[in-house]
Amino acid sequence: MTELPHLPELPAEHQPRQGGSFDATVVTFAAMGLFDSLDGDQRAQVLLPHTDAGRTHWNFLPESGRHGLALGELTRAQEVLAHRLIAESMSLPAYARVVQVMSNEHVLRELNLPVFGHVAATFRDARGYFLSFFGQPQPDSTWGWRLVGHHLSLNVTVVDGDLLTATPFLMGAEPARIGPFRILGEEEDAAFVLLDSLTGAQRGEAVIHTKPPADFVTRTVARIGEVEYPAHHGVGRRDAMITDEDRRALAYFRDHPRGVRVGDLSATQRAGFDELLALFVHRARPGLVDVEMDRIAAAGGVEELRFAWAGGLTIDQPHYFRIQGGATLVEFDNAEDDANHVHSVWRSPSHDFADDLLLQHHLDTPHGGPH
């Protein structure tokens, strides 16, 4: 049996505290366990300053030249510790979904063999996900970690060892369905249940365009602007092209969200919406869900969120939906490969990468003091 590296004990002065600090402490010590297991060369590969500009590069393509250590470059014991960090940073259902997304690369490799031959094995790799640390994980410090690769981008930030954020949080799947098995099918089904429950007038508000974007309307920008337009096509793809007219119809307006207002839904419809929203917000650690819902409440409440739809009205047609409010954004598209290629993301327009917390941290730190 492989012996796991020593895991650091929690010193008395760093015992878990209440609220966000408890979640940050759990994640920090899981990260310390992994970081302590790395040798000098591995640490040099995986570690960057927290201020590094690459921290907000969360592209989810299977590209080469990424910073960090691939899971496949870790020892078995280290890989177990990496999975412990992933699992501790989110809910258990979300972790299970992350594992499914990574494992789906095996299926995609087999599907790609007739086109790419065995070279597909070099870029369809279930362990080809790259881990980076931005700042060394330590109690009471500011640092973050990222795991990124095909159809997965996890971005966790800890501020002052006390506050924790987990957005952007992206998962996708190609193929999205294989017989009865569907990755991200629960989210898709909940969205269609809500759509089908709308009255004709409500659907007229919700459906913003007859054609979906090829990918997220906000793309993978580091920070969401006041207005965002989708790309003309998916990266490296030409099978879901849209026009400039489509792009304008699908645009994201931060201060003028589009779609049906949640406060105008019936009680039954509202229950369906709450179920859909929970499938994204509950990707976070359980202790963070209330924090995220408090942010939504402070930005006007769930009643002011909007549910928007674009594209086909049945699951076999390319489609897209989003949930938008001042404090949260969900985008889900299934537009490529005959509606069998899903991308989903949960973002926070002001809170991604803990930007607002880091700004407050900077303002609260005396000039010339430690950062």
N, C-alpha and C positions, 0 to 999 in steps of 0.2 A: 504494500500500500504506500502511495506517495505521501510523504510527510509534509504537511503544510508549514510554511514559514511562521515564525513566532508572530502573534498578533499583539499589538501594544495594549496594555491595560489602560483603563480610563483613570487618570489621577483623580484624587479626591476633589481637587479644585476645579475639575472639568467634568464632574458628574452631570448627567443630562438635566437640563433645566426645562421649564415649561414653554409651551408655544413653539415658535419657529426655532428657538435655540436648541430644543431637544432634537428636532429633525436635522439641523445643521451639525450637531454633535455626532449623531449616528453616522451621517454621511462622511464627516471628517475622519472619524476613526476607521471606517471601512477603507477610505482612501489612503490613510497612513499605513494600514496593513499591507496594501498593494505596493505603495511607494517604497516602503522599507524592504520589500522583497527584491527590488530591482538592483542590479549591479551598476557600477559607475557608468559604463557605456550605455546601458538602457536608460538610465536617468538623463543622460545627455540627449538622448533621442526624444524623450517624452516630455521634457520640462522646458517651458518658456515663461517669461515674465507675465504677470497678470495683465500688464499694460500692452502686451504684444498685439499688433493690429490683426494678426491672424485669428485672434480669439473669436471674432465675429464672422469668420468665414465658415459657413455651415452647409456648404454645397453637399448634396447627397448623391453625386454621381460616382461610378466606380472608376475614378480617375487615378492616374499614377502620380508619384511625386508628393504624396501627402506627408505632412509632418506627423510625427508620432510613431508609436509602436503598433504594428498590427497584432491582433489577438493571436494570429498564427506564429508570431515571433516569440511569444511568451512560453515559458515552461508550463507544464500541466498545472503545477501548483499555483503559479502566478495567474494563469488563466482562470482558475477557480476564484482567486481573490479579485480578479477583474469583474467576474460575474457577481461576486458578492457586492462590489461597489455599485454596479448597475442596479441590482435588485434593491439595495438599501436606498437608492436615490428615487424610487418611484413605488407605486402600488404593485402588489403581486400580480394582478391581472395585466398591468402594463408591462411588467417584466416578461411575463409569459408571451405576450404579443411581440416584444422585441426579439425574443429567441426564435419565434416563428418567422419573423421577417428575415433574420440572418440565415436560418436554415433553408428558406425558400430559394436561396442562391443555388443550392444543389439541383432543385427542380429546373430553374432557369438555365443552368448549364446544360442539362440534358436536352432541353428544348432548343438551345442554340447550337448544338452539335452539328445538325445538318447544314447550317449556314456558316459557322465559324470553324468547324472542326474541333480538334482537341485543344486549340489555342484558347477556346472558351474557358478552359480550366484556369487560365492565368488571370482572368478578370471576373469570373463568376465564382467567388470564393467565400464560403460561409464563415471563414476566419479572417477575411480581408477587411476588417473594420479597425480603424486606427484610433488609438487612445492617446490623448494629450492632456497634460496638466498645465494650467496657467497659474503659476505661483505654486510653491510647495505646500501641500496640505498640512496644516498645523492648527492646533487649537487657537482660537482668538485671532486668526489671521484671515486675510481676504485672498481667495484663490478660486479656481474653477477646474472642471474637467469636461472633456468632450469625447464622444465616441461617434465617428462618422464613417460612412461608407455607403454602398448602394442601398437606397431606400431607407436609410436610417441616419438621423442626426439628433443626438442627445447632447444637451448643453446645460450644465449645472453650475451654478455660481454660489459661493458662500461669501458673505460680507461680514467682516469682523468676527468670524466664528459664530455668528449669532443668527443671521438671516439667510434664507435659502430660496433660490429661484430655479425653475426647471424649464424655462422656455427660451428659444424655440424648441418644440418637441415634435419631431417629424417621424412618421412611419409610412412606408408604402409597400406595395406588393405587385410583382409581375412574375407569373400570372396571379391575379387576385382570387381566382376560383379554379379549382381542379376537382371536377366532379362535385361531390357534396361539401368539400372542404373549401372554406373561404376565409382568407386573412382580411381583417377589417370589415367583415360582413355584418357584424353587429351594428357598427356605426351606420353603415349603408342602409340596412333594413330599418333602423329607427328613423332615419331621415325620410325614407319613403312612406313609412307609417304616418309621420307628421304631414308630409305633403298630401297624401291621400285623404287626410282628415279635414283639409281646408275647404271652405266653401268656395264657390266660383269667384266671388269678390276678393276673398283672401288670397286665393291662388293668383289672381290678377296682380295683387301687390307683391307677392312672393317671387313670381317668375319675372326676372329682369331681362332675360334674353332667351331666344330659342336655340342658341348654340352655346356650348360650354367653352371655357378657355382650355387650351391644351395643357395647362399646368396652373399653379397658384397664380392668382391675379397679382398678389404682392411679390411673386417670385421668391428669391432667397436673399432679398436685400437685408443688409445688416440692421437697418432701422427703417421702420415703415414711415413713409412720408405722408403729407396731407392728401396727396392723390397718387394712386398707383394704377398702372395699366398692365395687363397681361402681355407676355411676349406673343409674337406671331405664331410660334410653334414651340413644342417641347424641345429641350436641349438635345441636339443630335437627331431629332425626329422631324418628319415631314408628313405624317399621316393624320395630323389634326390641326391643319393650318386655319388661322382665322384672319380676317381682314381688319383694316383700321376702324371700320365702322363697328365690327364686333368688339374690338378693344375698347372703344368708347362706351358701348352699351354695357360692358362688363366691369367697368372701372370701379375702383375702390375710392371712396371719399371719406376721409377720417371723420370729418365733422357733420357729414350728411349721409349716415348709413341708409342703405336701401333694403327693401324687403318688407315682409309683414311684421308689424310690431308685436312682441310677445304679450304685452299688456292688453292687446285686443283679441287674444285667443280665448276660446271657451275653456272651462275647467278641464275637460277631457283633452283638448288640444294642448293646453299648458302642461299637463302631466306628460304628454308625449314629448314636448319640447324639453322639459326638465330631464327626462331620461336621455335624450340625445346629448344635451349639454354635459351631463354627468359622465358620459363615455369619454369625454375629452378632459374635463377638469380633474376627474378621478384618475387620470394617468399620474398625477402627483402623489407623493407620499400622503397617507391619510391625514397626518397632522397639518399638511399644507392646504388641504381642500378648503377649510374654513377661511384661511387667509385669502385664498383666491376669490372665494365668494364675497368676502368683505370688500375686496377691491371692486368687484362688480357692483356691489351695493353702493359704494361710495361714488361710483360713476353714473348713478341713476337707477341702479337696481336691475334685476333680471327683466322687469317689465319693459325697460327701454332697449333691450337687445332686439336685433332684427334678424329674421331668418330669410335668406334669399336663395333662389334657385335659378339655374340656367341649364338649357339642354333638354334632353329627352325626359319624358314623364314616366317611363318604365325602365326597369333595371337593366334590360338588355340594350338600351340606347345610351350613347355617351352623355354624361350628366355631371353636374357640379352643384355644390351648395356651400354656403358660408353662414356663419353666425358672427355678428359684428356688434360691438359696443365700445364704449370708451376705454374699457379696461381689458377686453379680451377679443380675440379673433380666432375663429376656426375656419379653415378651408379644406374642402374635400373634393377631389376631382377624379373622375373615372372616365377619361375621354379618349384614351389611346387603346390600340389593340382590340377594337370592337367592344369597348367597355369591359375590358379585362385587365386593367392596369391602373392601380389606385395609388394616389398620393394623398396623404392627410397631414395637416399640421395644426398645432395649437400654439398661438402666439399671444403676447401681451404688448400692445403698441408702445407703451411707455416703460415696460418692465422687462422686456427681453434682455438677456445677459445681465440682469440686475442694474440696468443703466441708471434708473432713478435712485436706487440705493447707493450706488457708487458715487453719484453726484453728491448726495447728502453726506456720505462718508468723507468726501473731499472737503466739503464745506465745514464739516465738524472737526476736521483735523487741523490743529494749530499750524500756521505757516512754519515750515522748517522741521515739523515733527515727522514721526514715522508714518509711512503709507503702506 
